[in-house]
Amino acid sequence: MTALRTELQSSGLRLMDPSAGAASRRGGAGPSDHKAVTVDGVTIMVPVHTTSAWHSPFVAQAPDASGVSALMRGAIPIASIQFPKSPRFARLQTLDGVPYSHIATLHSTDVLATTVLQTCIRYESRKKTCKFCAIGQSLAAGRTIARKTPEQLAEVARAAVLLDGVRHMVLTTGTPPTPDRGAQILCESAFAIKAAVDLPIQAQCEPPDDDKWFERMKASGIDTLGMHLEVVTPELRAQLMPGKAAVPISRYMDAFKAAVAVFGRNQVSTYILAGLGDSPEAILAISRELIALGVYPFVVPFVPISGTPLQDHPAPSSAFMQSILGPLGAMLRDAQMRSSDIKAGCGKCGACSSLASYEA
């Protein structure tokens, strides 16, 4: 089933009943143009709105009365799958009329995620924008709000835990025009959430200008930290994410080292998008360095999101992903760094990559 999950995430999935289960996500930050699918008891995020998904050999039949769908490869049934149900908290709204679904969303089956600041200094400039990013799309479409207040986040987090059994939360943010690169608003958000509900939290931002922010983030209630490289070859970084590439990899490495000293080994992670031009050797080489520092390298297949400059860029093949995830899983196993030991965040959830299956 590991190979099947890897192939599904590379090829995408065609849906006979798009309304089955929780709503799919279009645009925005995080796993966009995806839908949560449970295969053999493991929930993964699978592309459903991309060009590759529209031409995928995989088709999900409409679910039966028990919610089970037949997964077909062409005309041949190969597995039974399910779609997680829509969360109950998403039906609610704040007293001033903001739908909870505009404040935070459910990822996989038990992860609450939000983009605290839905604007970004990188995205707002054509010369600086990350060419794969769609952070502004959901805001432009009216599916979210630009700034989620600490009070709103605390209210939604408490409801998601009580109504839907959410087990951890991801706070990410667009990069503001401040040297802390969003650390301050993440601290304010986490402090309010932890005052309302006991929920492990991962915060995600670019490396702040001052490493002292890591201690402040930990003190505010943030349990794990994500600082995302996304692309690892310097020339590709300059080409695909010119604004973000102004923060060199050397600064990331220094920040990783400082953050691990605060949050602990395996509680700091980075997101790497495979399929944008980095070779398997380059991804595995930097992953080896990251693991030596105690950083979990969460490698995911690149998903070309509609409306971005890279919407027609091909998704990586499952063979390409296996050439990375197999050796990387062995590295993590040898280092005794497992996704299941991460307290909160993308690596713990694991739905956007089949990496955790290769750790076994």
Secondary structure, 3 states (H helix, E strand, C coil): CHHHHHHHHHHCCEECCCCCCCCCECCCCCCCCEEEEEECCEEEEEECCCHHHHCCCEEECCCCCCCEEEEEECCEEEEEEECCCCCCHHHCECCCCCEHHHCCEEECCCEEEEECECCCCCCCCCCCCCCCCCCCHHHHCCCCCCECCHHHHHHHHHHHHHHHCCCEEEEECCCCCCCCCCHHHHHHHHHHHHHHCCCCEEEECCCCCCCHHHHHHHHCCCCEEECCCECCCHHHHHHHCCCHHHCCHHHHHHHHHHHHHHHCCCCEEEEEEECCCCCHHHHHHHHHHHHHHCEEEEEEECCCCCCCCCCCCCCCCHHHHHHHHHHHHHHHHHCCCCHHHCCCCHHHHCCCCCHHHHHC
